[in-house]
Amino acid sequence: MSAHSWCYDDHCDLSPSQWHLLPDSYCDGERQSPINIDTENVELDESLDSFKFTNFDDKHAIKYITNTGHTVKCVLKDDVVEVSGGGLEHDYSTLQFHFHWGTESQDSEGSEHTVDSKRYPMEMHIVTKRKNLTLDEALKMPNGLAVLGFFIEVSHASKSSSHLNEAAHPSSSPTSGMEAWKKLTTYLPAVQDINSKFEVTDEISIDDLLGSVNRQSYYRYNGSLTTPSCNEAVVWMVFKESVKVDHDLMMMFPKHAEYHNVYWSAQSLHARKLHTTKASSASSFPGPILLYMLLSCLCVLFR
């Protein structure tokens, strides 16, 4: 890793406390990411509506997978996958998605964002760029990039007694996208060396990887890239519900990349506001009203 001057630990010349010394670095700014999401101090924002995910179901959108020396990144074909809506003022083209993880231990924690100081095992970042800007232009704009952050944690059915557990509790089985994760992780041995890359030929869509996770409920704030040069150009959407993945598949990331704890610690929020989506319509009904509605439906059915 000698060619990679910065790192996440203290085993290189430029550990996180020194990132601000890198050329053109913004890493000591006041709109840095990641952050700890304090759920007691979020503000409801009615403008945070549903997203439009264009071609997230495209099973051939991933161009190649690569080991950057700091993460494993999946690069997408140009101008295929897009994101709009969700309170965003522009349309965004999806460039790539990558991962942050901890170690190979059973209770590993490796997400970048935390929620009420809880760190998840992994985090997936889907990086998008404003369609009307070049990447260089986008990096200079406060909303030039939009990043979708998804927490990843262990599926209940993937623990040591996974087969028995799945049989006894079908509802706790992995999401329908587990096959996609199996396909994706088969490429990890091929990119074990830093700077290596491998063409993705299997049919894997982003929809497949996200499975049934709720994409309507999320947090929003203005921040930065979480790696040098930490450009403060990102509109962040951090989704509340985590993606569930088999533990053994998650452990393939640190195992084959051979580096650990690839996440930056939480940065100060400073004067920024943290926003959240409104509660779902179902949750706005008090329990007695829901019960009354259910009983009314039953009465109609059995007349």
C-alpha positions as CSV (number, residue, x, y, z in Angstrom):
1,M,0.0,0.0,0.0
2,S,3.0,2.3,-0.4
3,A,1.4,4.0,-3.3
4,H,-1.6,5.0,-1.1
5,S,-0.3,7.8,1.1
6,W,-3.4,8.0,3.3
7,C,-5.0,5.3,5.4
8,Y,-7.6,4.7,8.2
9,D,-5.1,3.7,10.9
10,D,-1.7,4.9,12.2
11,H,0.3,2.6,9.9
12,C,1.0,5.2,7.3
13,D,2.3,8.7,7.0
14,L,-1.1,10.3,6.7
15,S,-3.6,8.8,9.2
16,P,-7.0,10.6,9.6
17,S,-5.6,13.2,11.9
18,Q,-3.3,14.2,9.1
19,W,-5.7,14.1,6.1
20,H,-6.0,17.8,6.1
21,L,-2.4,18.1,5.1
22,L,-3.0,16.5,1.7
23,P,-3.1,18.8,-1.3
24,D,-6.4,20.5,-1.9
25,S,-7.9,18.9,1.2
26,Y,-11.1,20.0,2.9
27,C,-10.8,17.4,5.7
28,D,-10.7,20.0,8.5
29,G,-13.9,21.8,7.3
30,E,-17.1,22.3,9.2
31,R,-19.4,20.2,6.9
32,Q,-17.6,16.9,7.1
33,S,-19.0,13.4,7.0
34,P,-19.7,10.9,8.4
35,I,-21.7,11.9,11.5
36,N,-23.5,10.4,14.4
37,I,-27.2,10.6,13.7
38,D,-28.8,11.7,17.0
39,T,-32.4,10.8,16.6
40,E,-33.5,13.1,19.4
41,N,-32.3,16.1,17.4
42,V,-33.6,15.5,13.9
43,E,-36.1,17.8,12.2
44,L,-39.1,16.6,10.1
45,D,-38.9,17.8,6.5
46,E,-42.1,17.4,4.5
47,S,-40.2,17.9,1.3
48,L,-38.4,14.6,1.7
49,D,-40.7,12.6,-0.6
50,S,-40.1,9.3,-2.5
51,F,-37.2,8.8,-4.8
52,K,-37.3,7.8,-8.4
53,F,-34.8,5.0,-9.0
54,T,-34.1,4.7,-12.7
55,N,-32.6,1.4,-13.9
56,F,-31.8,0.2,-10.4
57,D,-33.2,-3.1,-11.7
58,D,-30.6,-3.3,-14.5
59,K,-28.7,-6.5,-14.0
60,H,-26.0,-5.5,-16.4
61,A,-25.3,-1.9,-15.1
62,I,-22.1,-2.9,-13.1
63,K,-19.1,-2.5,-15.4
64,Y,-16.3,-3.8,-13.1
65,I,-15.3,-4.3,-9.5
66,T,-12.0,-3.0,-8.2
67,N,-9.8,-2.9,-5.1
68,T,-8.8,0.7,-4.5
69,G,-6.6,-0.1,-1.5
70,H,-9.1,1.6,0.7
71,T,-12.3,-0.1,-0.3
72,V,-14.0,-2.5,-2.8
73,K,-15.8,-0.4,-5.4
74,C,-18.3,-1.4,-8.1
75,V,-18.1,1.0,-11.1
76,L,-21.2,1.4,-13.2
77,K,-21.7,2.0,-16.9
78,D,-22.1,5.6,-17.8
79,D,-25.5,7.3,-17.7
80,V,-27.5,4.2,-17.1
81,V,-28.6,4.2,-13.4
82,E,-30.1,7.4,-12.1
83,V,-31.7,8.9,-9.0
84,S,-34.2,11.8,-8.7
85,G,-36.9,12.9,-6.3
86,G,-36.5,12.6,-2.6
87,G,-36.3,16.3,-2.2
88,L,-33.3,16.5,-4.5
89,E,-33.3,19.6,-6.8
90,H,-31.6,17.9,-9.7
91,D,-31.3,14.5,-11.5
92,Y,-28.3,12.5,-10.5
93,S,-26.3,9.8,-12.4
94,T,-25.0,6.9,-10.4
95,L,-21.2,6.5,-10.7
96,Q,-20.4,3.7,-8.3
97,F,-21.1,2.0,-5.1
98,H,-18.6,0.9,-2.5
99,F,-18.4,-0.6,1.0
100,H,-17.0,0.2,4.5
101,W,-16.4,-2.6,7.0
102,G,-14.6,-3.6,10.2
103,T,-12.8,-6.8,10.9
104,E,-13.5,-10.6,10.5
105,S,-14.6,-10.9,14.1
106,Q,-18.2,-12.1,14.8
107,D,-19.2,-8.8,16.4
108,S,-17.3,-6.5,14.0
109,E,-18.5,-2.9,13.5
110,G,-17.5,-1.0,10.4
111,S,-20.2,1.5,9.3
112,E,-19.2,5.1,8.8
113,H,-22.4,6.7,10.0
114,T,-23.7,5.8,13.5
115,V,-27.2,6.1,14.8
116,D,-27.4,7.2,18.5
117,S,-23.8,6.1,18.7
118,K,-24.5,2.6,17.4
119,R,-22.1,1.4,14.7
120,Y,-23.4,-1.2,12.2
121,P,-21.2,-4.0,10.8
122,M,-21.0,-2.5,7.3
123,E,-22.2,0.4,5.2
124,M,-22.8,0.6,1.5
125,H,-22.5,4.0,-0.3
126,I,-24.1,4.6,-3.7
127,V,-22.4,7.6,-5.2
128,T,-24.3,9.8,-7.7
129,K,-23.4,13.0,-9.6
130,R,-25.5,15.8,-10.9
131,K,-26.3,15.0,-14.5
132,N,-25.7,18.6,-15.7
133,L,-22.1,18.8,-14.2
134,T,-18.8,17.1,-14.9
135,L,-17.3,15.4,-11.9
136,D,-14.7,18.2,-11.4
137,E,-17.6,20.7,-11.4
138,A,-19.7,18.6,-9.1
139,L,-16.9,18.4,-6.5
140,K,-17.0,22.2,-6.2
141,M,-20.7,22.5,-5.6
142,P,-22.5,21.9,-2.2
143,N,-25.0,19.6,-4.0
144,G,-22.8,18.3,-6.8
145,L,-23.0,14.8,-5.4
146,A,-25.7,12.8,-3.7
147,V,-24.8,9.7,-1.7
148,L,-27.2,7.0,-0.6
149,G,-26.0,5.3,2.5
150,F,-27.3,1.9,3.5
151,F,-26.4,0.1,6.7
152,I,-25.7,-3.6,6.4
153,E,-26.1,-6.0,9.2
154,V,-26.3,-9.8,9.7
155,S,-29.4,-11.6,8.7
156,H,-30.9,-13.5,11.7
157,A,-30.9,-16.6,9.6
158,S,-27.1,-16.5,8.9
159,K,-25.8,-17.1,12.4
160,S,-24.3,-20.4,13.5
161,S,-27.6,-22.2,13.5
162,S,-28.7,-20.6,10.2
163,H,-30.4,-23.6,8.7
164,L,-32.3,-24.6,11.8
165,N,-33.3,-21.0,12.4
166,E,-34.5,-20.5,8.9
167,A,-36.7,-23.6,9.1
168,A,-38.2,-22.6,12.4
169,H,-38.6,-18.9,11.6
170,P,-39.2,-18.4,7.8
171,S,-39.9,-14.7,8.3
172,S,-36.4,-14.1,9.6
173,S,-34.7,-15.7,6.5
174,P,-32.4,-13.5,4.4
175,T,-33.8,-11.0,1.9
176,S,-34.6,-12.1,-1.6
177,G,-31.3,-10.4,-2.7
178,M,-29.0,-12.9,-1.0
179,E,-28.2,-14.6,-4.3
180,A,-27.0,-11.3,-5.6
181,W,-24.6,-11.0,-2.6
182,K,-23.4,-14.5,-3.3
183,K,-22.6,-13.5,-6.9
184,L,-21.0,-10.3,-5.9
185,T,-18.7,-11.7,-3.3
186,T,-17.4,-14.4,-5.7
187,Y,-15.5,-11.6,-7.4
188,L,-13.6,-10.6,-4.2
189,P,-10.8,-13.2,-4.6
190,A,-10.2,-11.8,-8.1
191,V,-9.5,-8.3,-6.8
192,Q,-7.5,-9.3,-3.8
193,D,-4.5,-7.2,-5.0
194,I,-4.7,-3.4,-4.7
195,N,-5.5,-1.7,-8.0
196,S,-6.8,-4.9,-9.5
197,K,-10.1,-4.9,-11.3
198,F,-12.4,-7.5,-12.8
199,E,-15.2,-7.3,-15.3
200,V,-18.6,-8.2,-13.8
201,T,-20.4,-10.5,-16.1
202,D,-23.0,-12.0,-13.6
203,E,-26.5,-10.5,-13.6
204,I,-26.5,-8.3,-10.5
205,S,-28.7,-5.2,-10.0
206,I,-28.6,-2.7,-7.3
207,D,-32.2,-3.6,-6.6
208,D,-31.1,-7.2,-6.0
209,L,-28.5,-6.1,-3.5
210,L,-30.8,-3.8,-1.6
211,G,-33.6,-6.4,-1.5
212,S,-36.8,-5.4,0.3
213,V,-35.2,-2.6,2.4
214,N,-37.5,0.4,3.0
215,R,-36.3,3.2,0.7
216,Q,-38.9,5.7,1.8
217,S,-37.5,6.3,5.3
218,Y,-34.2,8.1,5.6
219,Y,-32.2,10.9,7.1
220,R,-30.8,13.9,5.1
221,Y,-28.0,16.3,5.8
222,N,-25.3,18.2,3.8
223,G,-21.8,16.9,4.2
224,S,-18.7,15.7,2.4
225,L,-16.9,12.8,0.9
226,T,-15.6,10.6,3.7
227,T,-12.2,10.1,2.1
228,P,-9.6,12.6,1.1
229,S,-9.9,15.2,-0.2
230,C,-13.2,15.3,1.8
231,N,-14.9,17.7,-0.6
232,E,-17.9,19.3,1.0
233,A,-20.1,18.6,-2.0
234,V,-22.5,15.8,-0.9
235,V,-26.2,15.7,-0.1
236,W,-26.4,12.6,2.2
237,M,-29.3,10.3,2.4
238,V,-28.8,7.7,5.2
239,F,-31.6,5.1,5.2
240,K,-33.1,4.0,8.4
241,E,-33.7,0.3,7.7
242,S,-30.6,-1.9,7.2
243,V,-29.9,-4.4,4.5
244,K,-29.7,-7.9,5.8
245,V,-26.8,-10.0,4.5
246,D,-25.4,-13.4,5.5
247,H,-22.5,-13.1,8.0
248,D,-20.2,-15.3,6.0
249,L,-20.6,-13.2,2.9
250,M,-20.0,-10.0,4.9
251,M,-16.7,-11.4,6.2
252,M,-15.4,-12.0,2.7
253,F,-14.8,-8.3,2.3
254,P,-12.1,-8.0,5.1
255,K,-10.9,-11.5,4.4
256,H,-10.0,-11.0,0.7
257,A,-9.2,-7.2,0.8
258,E,-6.8,-8.0,3.7
259,Y,-7.3,-4.6,5.3
260,H,-9.6,-3.8,8.2
261,N,-11.7,-1.0,9.8
262,V,-12.1,1.0,6.6
263,Y,-14.2,3.8,8.1
264,W,-13.7,7.4,9.3
265,S,-14.9,8.4,12.7
266,A,-17.9,10.6,13.2
267,Q,-17.3,14.3,12.6
268,S,-18.9,17.2,14.4
269,L,-22.3,18.4,13.0
270,H,-21.4,22.0,13.8
271,A,-24.3,24.3,12.7
272,R,-25.8,21.9,10.3
273,K,-29.4,20.6,10.5
274,L,-30.2,16.9,10.3
275,H,-33.6,16.2,8.6
276,T,-35.8,13.1,8.5
277,T,-38.7,11.9,6.4
278,K,-42.2,11.9,7.8
279,A,-43.7,8.8,9.4
280,S,-45.5,6.4,7.2
281,S,-49.3,7.0,6.8
282,A,-50.1,3.8,8.7
283,S,-48.2,4.8,11.8
284,S,-50.2,8.0,12.0
285,F,-53.4,6.1,13.0
286,P,-53.8,5.5,16.7
287,G,-54.2,1.8,17.6
288,P,-57.9,1.9,18.4
289,I,-58.7,3.5,15.0
290,L,-56.7,0.8,13.2
291,L,-58.6,-1.9,15.2
292,Y,-61.9,-0.3,14.4
293,M,-61.0,-0.3,10.7
294,L,-59.9,-3.9,10.8
295,L,-63.2,-5.0,12.5
296,S,-65.2,-3.0,10.0
297,C,-63.5,-4.8,7.1
298,L,-64.1,-8.2,8.8
299,C,-67.8,-7.4,9.2
300,V,-68.2,-6.6,5.5
301,L,-66.4,-9.8,4.5
302,F,-68.6,-12.1,6.7
303,R,-72.0,-10.6,6.0
